[in-house]
Amino acid sequence: MTSVVDLKDSITNHLESGETGALFVVLSNGKLVQIFFMDGHIISAKYQGTAGKPALDALRDYEPRKCKFHFGLTTRSENVTPLTDEVLDLFRQDTRETAEEMDMVKQELVYNALVTCIGPFANVLFDDEIRKASSIDELINNLSMSLDDPEDRDKFTTTLNSLLDKAANP
């Protein structure tokens, strides 16, 4: 059984050693948190359809039962995660969700809407446009304008609005 202190030490060790991989943490509710590291930096955290800080909040809300590091595993997308000190502070204090972290959830919804419209090519287009965008609204606009077919554009907008509505009103 992993304690909160063991988990904190594990995260600290992977950060300090400059490792790339994923730390899988099984919580007391039986669910899995995935924390992805790239060269000793946390680049992504995922938990039950959430990403970024909301995913890390599960580490505070539930007791860790087991954790295992899988070397070399990577993730398709990086999300905004708190600074390393903030990640470690999650074990000690409450923090509030920021607009940037909310945008990470929206980014995932935007990606899902794009996949629904254009299939596997969505990954290439999304990765290209996310590097250029300075905000979630700019990303949505750029992706929409990248779709040549007006039907694809309409489907993207409709699908995205539906996903955003569902996320806002679960």
Secondary structure, 3 states (H helix, E strand, C coil): CCCHHHHHHHHHHHHHCCCCEEEEEEECCCCEEEEEEECCEEEEEEECCEECHHHHHHHHHCCEEEEEEEECCCCCCCCCCCCHHHHHHCCCCCCCCCHHHHHHHHHHHHHHHHHHHHHHHHHHHHHHHHHHCCCHHHHHHHHHHHCCCHHHHHHHHHHHHHHHHHHHCC
